[in-house]
Amino acid sequence: MVLSGSSLRVSMRMCGITGGIWTEPALEISDATLAQMTEVLSHRGPDDVGTYRSELCDRGPYGTTPGAALGFRRLSIIDLASGQQPMANEDRTIWVVFNGEIYNFAALRHRLEGKGHCFRTQSDTETIVHLYEDEGVNCFTHLNGMFAIAIWDMGRRQLVLARDRLGQKPLVYCQQPRRFLFASQLKSLLQVPQVSREVDLSAIDHYLAYQYVPHPATIFQSIRKLPPGHRAIVRDDALTIEPFWEPDLQTVRPMERRVAIDELRESLTSSIQLRMRSDVPLGAFLSGGVDSSLVTAIMQQNSETPVKTFSIGFPVKEYDESEFARRVARHLGTDHQEFQVTPDGVKILPQLVWHFDEPFADSSAIPTWYVSKMTREHVTVALTGDGGDELFLGYPRYRAVQFAGVLDSLVPIKYLLKSGWWQKLPSSSRQKSFLRQFKRFSEGLAAGPQRRYFDWISIFNERRRSDLYTRDFVVSLPDSDPFNFFQSAWARTDRRDPLTAVALADLTTYLPGDLMMKVDTASMAHSLECRQPFLDHRVVKLAAQMPSDLKYRWGRGKRILQDAFGDLLPPEIWGRRKMGFGVPLDHWFRNELKEMTHDVLLDQTARQRGLFRQETVETLVNQHQQGVFDHAYRLWALLVLELWFREWVD
């Protein structure tokens, strides 16, 4: 048994965990392999590195015990001096590595001390160790936080993994005969020679629909994601995966507006107070939208000094929210830093492809990357407004859901829009233009509510994917419809009104699969920790059970947020149109990315993969560059995919 560690700072750059267990000597994770698995996560944790190994033992006090290895990279947030991992209990039979933060660890520690547990550190990690001693695999239900946790229990000869309720922290695994591996990111598992890089073709199909690979799949056949709110137990070479938390998405709790306001004020304020605990500099992303502005305002109410806030501006006005962020910062009196950047798709794409590990086509990763990079120059932790749109009906597309429901009752108008005449209208290059949104809305009207919404959010809907794929690719695809992932989430909300149902489906699909992946990867790339107060499970439960008329009125969401906190922000912030966090992809593909698009998508390397019809790809490129149709997001998805192949497979 070996424990090694160092508290020295290193030049490389948030918390990353890795490791595994084995019951076959030939499959042991050697010191060298463990070092490689850990080192490739150094960007996630520049402040500390630690490893633990124990050999396979056929006989001993615990019977036949698997070999075990744990690796850890740390970004120091709390208990800077003594929070090193892997961390053990007193008799060194239980070892933990942990990525994330447990916000209620002080209260848990107090309870555990009252039961006789002795603590050696001030870290939240040690709270997990002792809580597991008391509660076993049920311990995760007591945690309020974001986390990916691995526990090696030598006494029970089992490895236990857990991922937080909303998937804020990633956790992937690879199950092999007589060996099991896990890590924060795919790239760590790929350091193990026997881990296959064979691509899951159905994952490509899902990726082109969603712009990310939905859980539990990854882009590789041999590696899976642990779903949010689940735990995994590996014992005697058998894997059991089960939920430790399932949100109640069916129950509507009748409540008066005043009661809802009081409970929302209490729960969201408490969530933010918990997430402001840190032993290192802390700030907030401030876009000027409702969610980030509200988080900042409550932070400022609970801070004795001006909160450090950060925003980025772009030279293209349509994508620039910096003026709104400036107004909020002045109104609240924050210590505001604003950065003007000119995003460069050609320059940043290779970095994104390496850090994201699998194809990821949400282009808002680019501004998230830049704001994370610049924020990290000033603070180590930043609070964000993620989750507010899903919980409080904030996305503009929810208006389309409501309007489509009305059109369903007006049969002649619906069939006129379904006829396709609108496709002949010229394309608009403006991201938020009425024409662009109208064409996308009309394209999805032909289907029922669930399929319609899926078509709206799809980068390539079913018809477009069918036109894109070669015959050989179609034949090789398993019988797995990407729609099923979203449909199963919707089914968990089918007793709710349509607006609430679709928003809660987004909460369990789009939020963990896209938004949390984006924020975690982009921030971790710069050793910045992001915390999301809206995703406190108490806030989630309250918002999920609210009647929709408390949140949505007259075509606008987040009404209950304004009712509860309206006096904290300038009036124009509450009434402004949501912009999102985008970049001018449409313009890039006609200019800066034009040459790369031709060189990558239309060359022999891409053609020989046999996945896509070359004539369809050429049509997409030509139609976009000639202004006939806006295919920017489709071209971005294809470009990211091909560059991913070249980085991770070829």
Helices and strands as residue ranges (DSSP letters): E 2-6, E 16-22, G 25-27, H 31-39, G 42-44, E 48-54, E 67-74, E 87-88, E 94-102, H 105-114, H 124-135, G 136-142, E 145-153, E 158-163, E 172-176, E 179-183, H 186-189, H 201-210, E 224-225, E 230-235, E 238-243, H 257-275, E 282-285, H 290-301, E 308-313, G 317-319, H 322-332, E 335-340, H 345-356, H 365-376, E 381-383, H 388-392, H 397-407, H 411-418, G 421-424, H 434-443, H 449-457, H 462-468, H 471-476, H 483-491, H 498-508, H 510-510, I 511-516, H 517-524, E 529-531, G 533-535, H 537-545, H 548-551, H 559-565, G 566-568, H 571-575, H 585-588, H 594-601, H 604-608, H 614-625, H 632-648
